[in-house]
Amino acid sequence: MAAFGSILKRLEVKGNNDESFAKHVNLDIRPLEPHRRTYGPWQFVTLWVITGSFNIGGWTTGSSLIALGLNVWQAMLTVIIGNVIVGFLCVASGAPGAKWHIGFPIIQRCSWGTRGFIFIVIQRIFLACIWFSTQVYWGGQCVRVFLTAIWPSFAKVDTPLANGTMTTGDFASFIIFTILYLPLVWIKPEKYKIPFLISCSVVIPTIFVSLIWFTATAKGAGTLVHDVSGLTGITQAKGSHLGWMMTLGICTNISSISVHIFVQSDYTRYARKPKDQILAQLVMVPMGTIVVALIGIICTSCAAQLFPEQQGTLLWAPYDLFSALQQHYNNSSRSRAAVAFASLSFLVAQFGMVVANNGVSAGIDLSALLPRFFTIRRGMLLMAALAFIVQPWQLLNGASKFLTVLGGYGVFLGPMTGVMFADYFLLRRRLVKLTDLYENNPRSIYWYWQGMNWRALVAWAMGVWINVPGFAEFVKYGATKTLPGWSNLYDISYPLGLLLSVSTYVVLNKVSPIAGLAEVDDLDYFGTFGPAETRSLSGEEVETVQVGEGRKGFSGDKDL
């Protein structure tokens, strides 16, 4: 036992010398001091360029929408409406982080309790494992296309592996991409400014040049724009069915990014001022996705016309599109150069998706769950190791039912977001007592009952249950609707679940009021707002103190 204790001691996070707070509150989860808050409006623009739209996921947005029986212009209308809503949701979700400079898992302690938040964080870590691994796999595919462009003989490295779900070339590319992004793990999130600028300067021109080349070569927007059914075999939705599919398309746009919406405070906590996130997200979130989704649809449409040898296969993934381009031109030097640059651009964008998007959130979640042993960097390294265990090639090429479940996870995330909105905006009126978020004992106003807030669980369940029958039917039967009423509710699951959880949480507070709703700290104990700065938090001027002066009696808890 002594040896095991010694090992644990060596694994503990070092460097947190703030003795006024519990040693189990590490530097990555405490409120950020001013010198660590480096994100202004332009940093949020570049953040959303890389993690929100100008990437593989943003490019393939149209594939799921056209599969609903929508034509191109109907699909784009759902993109516009859905992502305008997403912009407002992101601003609302990021507001606590922008004001109080704390991350997503710490904010969940407000509504779920200092122990109850674990229920939310574990789910987020599970999703991070899947999507982190998926993004690494897509990055590996970009590496494979790049290497094939440089050395066409690399295409012959194709011995089947993992029951035919990947090849030796795929696995080698997966490993290479992992080696390439690992050095970026050592960059602190507050210093992402330069990496974001580099990614933007590479991927944005590539996407627009691709649009110009494909439309110029096809002499138009391609056949898909004019005849969806002829290429996809999908029957065009009409009448009331079209209305429901349009509604589902809007909600699909929201649900597909519901995880990113939920955890916005992981990024807005780095805002220099609370308002720095607002305009950037209201404009960039919808505009970026609208532009890239349309370009992805048009380029896929042109490819169906330009590459007849693909036999009607729609090339939604950009790495498949560029690979087909090289094959069509018989590995000519010009096509290889173009494909090499294009795949390299998307490869760089994938660094942002892996590290800045899924990596940062997973790292903060693990730091909050086990602050004694995890930092953001250690969390990212764990995700890198788990990517091999998760085996995303099996998921993407074989486990269709599992991906369907993940795709419908907005059923659970919408009510979670609703609980957070109700607690922060409607009940607490945007007031938070920072020190009590780090107290894991009955002295904290967020202790509730044994560290758990039953109101949050009931409100979440009320937002979930009504969508479960339609969700189960979708997983089992796909687009075939055997329960029309429940299926229609599932089509609007995210906003429905969010609104139900909000209303339930507010009503439960009327029945059993939450104590301490208007409480804030009397001093700036964390030095969050600057050692010489005063800040109005509850209508009164709040004095700041130097970090380390602490609060009398604040001790934290070993189980935190």
Salt bridges, closest charged atoms under 4 A:
GLU12 OE1 - LYS9 NZ 3.76
GLU12 OE2 - ARG372 NE 2.64
ASP18 OD2 - ARG30 NH1 2.60
ASP28 OD1 - ARG36 NH2 3.71
GLU33 OE2 - ARG30 NE 3.89
ASP170 OD1 - ARG144 NE 3.21
GLU190 OE2 - ARG36 NE 3.24
GLU309 OE2 - HIS328 ND1 2.85
ASP365 OD2 - ARG124 NE 3.77
ASP423 OD2 - ARG428 NE 2.77
ASP436 OD1 - ARG551 NH2 3.73
GLU439 OE2 - ARG443 NH2 3.58
GLU439 OE2 - ARG551 NH2 2.98
ASP491 OD2 - LYS481 NZ 2.93
GLU519 OE1 - LYS433 NZ 3.24
